[in-house]
């Protein structure tokens, strides 16, 4: 069975996902609707981008890694 992917996002009118609007009462109301809608989807998983992760989970800390990759190398995330 193929997964269904839904991009469910909350942004300000200017398209930004951070900034003063996100701290306003209006954004709080939008946030409540966002969560209500998300609960209707009943997702099996969710994914956050870098900015959301930095602001809400890592708080800009570098979690560090015990495994070091040589500088300038990148992991291939998909096959070609």
N, C-alpha and C positions, 0 to 999 in steps of 0.2 A: 504494500500500500504506500503510495506516495504521500509525503506530508503536505499539508496545506500551510502556506506561509502568508501571514497577514501583517502588514506594516502598520501598526497602531502607534501613532506618535502624538505628542502634545507639543505645540510650538506657539510662540507669540505671533501676533499678526505680521510682524516683520520677518517671520521665519526663523527667528533665533530660538534656541532651546535653553538659553541661560540669559541672565540679565535681570533688571529691576522688575519687569513684568512678572516673572516667575515668583516673586515674593509678595505680590499684591493680593488683595481679597478676590479680585476677578479670577486670578490664576488658581486660587484655592478652590473656587467653584468649578472651574474647568477641570482641575485635578480630581475632584470628587466624581465628576462625570466620566473622566478617563478611566478611573478605577472601576466604576460601575460597568462600563462597557467592556473592560478587560475581563471582568468576572463572567460576563455573558459568553465570552469566547471559550472559557474553561480550558486554557492552554496547557499543553503538556510541558512546554518549555518557553523560555523567553530569553531575549538577548538585548544587551545594552551596548551602546557605542562607547567610544573612549571618553568623551566629555562626561556623560552620565556616570560612567564607572568612576572616573576621577573625582567627581563632585559628591557622589553618594556612597561609594564603597571603599575606595583606597584613600580618599581624601588627599590625593596627589602624592602619597608616599610610594616609593619604589619598593614593591614587595620583595625584591631581590630573588635570586635564583642560585641554587647550589650548583647547577649545571651551567657552565659558561660556553658560549659559542664564540668562535673567532670573530673579531671585528670585521664588519663588512659582509658577513654571510647572512643569508636569509633562508628560512625554511620555505619550501614550496607547499602552499596550502591547497592546491588543487592540481589535478593531473592535466597535462596538455595534450 
